[in-house]
Amino acid sequence: MNYQFTNDLAHAKKLDEKDPLAKIRDHFYIKPGQIYMDGNSLGLASKEAVASLQEMTKVWQDKAIGMWDEYFHYGQKLGDECGKLINAQKNEVLITGSTTSNVHQCVSTLYQPTNDRYKILVDDLNFPTDRYAIDSEVRLKGYDPNDAVKVVKSPDGKYIDEDAVINAMTPDVTLILLPTVLYRSAQVLNMERLTQAAHQRNIIIGWDLCHAIGAIKMDFQKIQPDFAIWCTYKYLNGGPGSVAGMYLNSKHFDKNPGLAGWWGNRDDTQFQLKNQFEHQKDVSGWQIGTPTMLGMAPLEGSLKLINEVGIDQIRAKSLKITAYLMYLIDEKLTIYGCKIGNPREDSKRGGHVCLEHPNGYQISLALKDYQVIPDFREPDVIRLAPIALYTSYQEVYQLVEILENILKNKIYEKYSNKRGLVV
Ligand SMILES: *Cc1c(COP(=O)(O)O)cnc(C)c1O
């Protein structure tokens, strides 16, 4: 979309006045004076999320073991709420495990290699944990990752070329795992196109939605991927290490879970505790052990708030506020050697702006001393995520003013280039 921005504070104020989501900010715990630009790594706590966590601790206090009468299907209930964000069918989404353990669960279930078809196709820009999981799943099935994991290389280290991915869908490939939004460059892949191309070749395809869910709109009933996995602590604001999400297409419900456990047993016979596993023929059949109730509870409040606003409004504001940030960078920061490292087209960019500068790491340290929380990704990327639910246009304006000061006066030179534990 073409927005009309001007580069003065009065304009930022006007954008806030006209922002239909401006009031949602009051639902979040925002540290006064701090500009939080890292909601794509760890979303802020909302009053709703904290309240539902407190409610769960109260349920534990009041009801003890009796709580299960009410909460036995909590993972499915929250899964259905989460599924609204991607238009999945009921019973196809579950809150369980971690992103990484859900990669293991889905791949161990769906990766059925044969002599002719045994390769898993991945890209070289996805978050590495997915690759670690894929490599180990390949090894568990007796293959060598050097042979059985086929990597589509990015031509420039920033973007994935969709045509190259499709060309790599050769007859020896049986499964594909790709990110929907790249964690560094924020590129959005065309899930529908790639899923269709995979299915035309009889290849199973799954998506990592970590940087997509809660940020962009997806229609799973239209796309019909085989599986998807995601974390809930980024744009879903579920809290540090909150329980992850998993989607399994209903066409796979008859398959045996790769990692079976008693919480995946049929509801009606689970407590008969038989030695023979009978899995529930919906996504809850892929639960393993007792659900992490305290790790899930904040999501209840958070998803309620997100669904009240709706992904359409969230995406509309996200596109506008990130466009505003890019506009200000173009206006004020490119003269200092800053580049925008994400796609410009609305359909091809996710929820954060990727600011590149050779001194990116030092700049990100300087930002912290000015009460801005960014995050840094190797080699030179400062990720800036103005979040639709809680970032104001005035904060974006102030952020760019602070960056301008740091760059113009070379304040970053005072900071060491040596990396910390969590960069
Ligand atoms: C954040 C992220 C993860 C994190 O995995 P966890 O198991 O939740 O720690 C995985 N994949 C992608 C693409 C991510 O952005």
The ligand as a MOL file (V3000), in Angstrom:
LIG
                    3D

  0  0  0     0  0            999 V3000
M  V30 BEGIN CTAB
M  V30 COUNTS 15 15 0 0 0
M  V30 BEGIN ATOM
M  V30 1 C 12.1070 -18.7400 17.6160 0
M  V30 2 C 12.1760 -19.8290 16.6130 0
M  V30 3 C 12.3030 -21.1630 17.0130 0
M  V30 4 C 12.4960 -21.5030 18.4530 0
M  V30 5 O 12.3530 -22.8510 18.7690 0
M  V30 6 P 11.9540 -23.2500 20.2690 0
M  V30 7 O 11.9030 -24.7150 20.2530 0
M  V30 8 O 10.6450 -22.5720 20.5450 0
M  V30 9 O 13.0110 -22.7250 21.1790 0
M  V30 10 C 12.2640 -22.1340 16.0260 0
M  V30 11 N 12.1500 -21.8190 14.7320 0
M  V30 12 C 12.0530 -20.5270 14.3200 0
M  V30 13 C 11.9110 -20.2030 12.8590 0
M  V30 14 C 12.0960 -19.5090 15.2480 0
M  V30 15 O 12.0270 -18.2380 14.8530 0
M  V30 END ATOM
M  V30 BEGIN BOND
M  V30 1 1 1 2
M  V30 2 1 2 3
M  V30 3 2 2 14
M  V30 4 1 3 4
M  V30 5 2 3 10
M  V30 6 1 4 5
M  V30 7 1 5 6
M  V30 8 2 6 7
M  V30 9 1 6 8
M  V30 10 1 6 9
M  V30 11 1 10 11
M  V30 12 2 11 12
M  V30 13 1 12 13
M  V30 14 1 12 14
M  V30 15 1 14 15
M  V30 END BOND
M  V30 END CTAB
M  END
